[in-house]
Structures are given as structure tokens and as C-alpha cells.
Amino acid sequence: MNNININGIEEPTIRLGDRSRLELILNGNNTLDKEGILVPASASLTVRGGRDLRINNTRNYAVGIGSSYNDPYGTIRIETNGTVSVHASGEKITCLGGGRSTGEGISVIGGKLDLVGNGVSVVCFGSYDGVANISVRDADVRVHGDGNENGYLGVWILL
């Protein structure tokens, strides 16, 4: 992606197919509006590069990076020197992760990760249900959730 700005309509802006693998290289400042990147249970996403990706997730039941609130997600790797940010608002929303992990989980190596979720039933980082295998190394991570029934980091946390 090189200085891309995509405004989704009703579905995830990028949808990986079953058993697919995508390596997304970030060049320039890139934005996905409405929804982000759907990574189904059998798929794998790797984000690399030295620049930025911002996802503005503004729909109920929407996906930032991973799956929707109740669905399983695949393997997600973020290996960048830039910033990946997901700002989500609505009901039953996901910033990074989803309903439950079925792949190798989520790995963040380097760069900055900025996850902000506001609404009812929010998963900021990890899984709503079950174990979330999360690995973070040499990265700056900021997670902020606000609203009812938030899962901020890892598995579900009731406040």
C-alpha cells in the first residue's frame, strides 16, 4: 500500500479468503475507512514496511484487523517500523483480534500499535472468548477502551 485511502461500504474493506496468506507492505500513509481487514480462521496476514496504516472502524459488528466480535480469526503478524492504528466505535466491535483465535494468534514486532475502542462490547486486543495467544516484542503499544463490557488486552474482561 502506498498512500492509499479506501472508504468501505458495508463489508470489510479487505477480506482474505479461506486458507489464504497476505503480506501487506506499508509505504506512505494509508487509511481504510468504515471497516478494516478480515482475517478468517484459516487465513494469515502479515503487515510489514516502514510506514503507517490507520483503520477507522465506524460500524456496529465491524472488523479492525481480524474477525468480528463473535467469529474466529486466523494468524496476524504486525512487523513494521511505522504505526498501525485502529480506532473503532459501535456495538460489538473489534480493533485487533476477534471472537477467538484459531491460528497462531497475534504477533507484534517493532513499530507502534495504537488501538482505541469505544462502544458496547469492545475487543481492543485479543479474543472475546477463549485463549488469545499474543506476542509483543520491541513495540510501543497503546490500548484504550471505553464503554460497556470491554475486553482490552488478551481475553474478555468485565468491568
C-alpha positions in Angstrom: 0.0 0.0 0.0 1.4 3.3 -1.0 -0.6 6.4 0.2 -3.9 4.6 -0.3 -7.2 5.8 1.1 -10.1 3.4 0.8 -13.6 4.0 2.0 -15.5 0.7 2.5 -19.3 0.5 2.1 -20.8 -2.4 4.0 -18.2 -5.2 4.2 -14.6 -5.4 5.4 -12.5 -3.2 3.2 -10.0 -6.0 2.6 -11.3 -9.6 3.0 -8.8 -12.5 3.0 -10.1 -15.8 1.5 -10.1 -19.1 3.4 -6.6 -20.7 3.6 -5.1 -17.6 2.1 -1.9 -15.7 3.1 -1.4 -12.0 2.5 1.7 -9.9 3.1 0.8 -6.3 3.2 3.7 -3.9 2.7 3.2 -0.3 4.0 4.7 2.5 2.0 3.4 6.0 2.7 0.3 6.9 4.9 -2.6 4.5 4.3 -6.2 4.7 5.5 -9.1 2.2 5.5 -12.5 3.8 6.5 -15.7 2.0 7.7 -14.1 -1.4 8.3 -10.7 -2.9 8.1 -9.1 -6.3 7.2 -11.0 -9.6 7.7 -8.7 -12.5 8.6 -10.8 -15.7 8.7 -9.8 -18.6 10.9 -7.8 -20.4 8.2 -6.0 -17.3 6.8 -2.8 -15.5 7.7 -2.0 -11.8 7.5 1.5 -10.2 7.8 1.8 -6.4 7.8 5.3 -5.1 7.0 7.0 -1.9 6.0 8.2 1.3 7.4 5.1 3.5 7.1 1.6 3.8 8.5 -1.8 2.2 8.4 -4.9 3.7 10.0 -8.2 1.9 10.2 -11.3 3.9 11.1 -13.8 1.3 12.1 -17.3 3.0 12.4 -19.9 0.3 12.0 -21.6 -2.0 14.5 -20.2 -5.5 14.4 -17.2 -4.3 12.4 -13.7 -5.6 12.0 -10.5 -3.7 12.6 -7.9 -6.3 11.9 -9.0 -9.9 12.5 -12.6 -11.0 12.7 -15.9 -9.8 14.0 -16.7 -9.9 17.7 -18.2 -13.5 17.6 -16.1 -15.1 14.9 -12.7 -16.9 14.9 -9.7 -15.2 13.4 -6.5 -16.5 11.9 -2.9 -15.7 12.3 -2.0 -11.9 12.5 1.6 -10.6 12.4 2.5 -7.0 12.5 6.2 -6.4 11.8 6.7 -2.8 10.9 8.7 0.3 11.8 5.7 2.5 11.3 2.4 2.9 13.1 -0.6 0.7 12.8 -3.7 2.3 14.4 -7.3 1.1 14.7 -9.9 3.4 16.0 -13.3 1.6 16.4 -16.7 2.8 17.6 -20.0 1.0 17.7 -21.6 -2.1 19.1 -19.7 -5.4 19.3 -16.6 -4.1 17.6 -13.0 -5.4 17.2 -9.8 -3.5 16.9 -7.2 -6.3 16.7 -8.3 -9.9 17.1 -11.8 -11.1 17.3 -14.1 -13.7 18.8 -11.5 -16.4 19.3 -8.0 -17.3 18.0 -7.7 -20.4 15.8 -4.4 -19.7 14.2 -1.0 -18.9 15.8 -2.5 -15.8 17.4 -1.3 -12.2 17.2 2.4 -11.2 17.0 3.6 -7.6 17.0 7.3 -6.9 16.4 8.5 -3.4 16.2 6.8 -0.1 15.5 3.8 1.4 17.2 0.4 0.0 17.8 -2.5 2.3 18.7 -5.8 0.6 19.5 -8.9 2.7 20.6 -12.3 1.1 21.0 -15.5 3.0 22.1 -18.9 1.4 22.4 -20.8 -1.6 23.8 -18.9 -4.9 23.9 -15.4 -4.0 22.6 -12.4 -6.2 22.0 -9.4 -3.9 21.7 -6.6 -6.5 21.6 -7.1 -10.3 21.7 -10.1 -12.5 21.9 -13.7 -12.2 23.2 -13.8 -16.0 24.0 -11.0 -18.4 24.9 -7.3 -18.0 24.9 -5.6 -15.2 23.0 -2.0 -16.0 22.1 -0.4 -12.6 22.0 3.3 -11.8 21.5 4.7 -8.3 21.6 8.4 -7.5 21.1 10.2 -4.2 20.6 7.0 -2.3 20.0 5.1 0.6 21.6 1.6 -0.4 22.3 -1.3 1.8 23.4 -4.7 0.3 24.1 -7.7 2.3 25.2 -11.3 1.0 25.5 -14.3 2.9 26.8 -17.9 1.7 27.2 -19.8 -1.3 28.5 -18.3 -4.8 28.6 -14.8 -4.1 27.3 -12.1 -6.7 26.6 -9.0 -4.5 26.4 -6.0 -6.8 26.2 -5.9 -10.5 25.9 -9.2 -12.3 26.8 -12.5 -10.9 27.9 -12.5 -8.6 30.9 -15.8 -7.5 32.5 -15.7 -4.1 34.2 
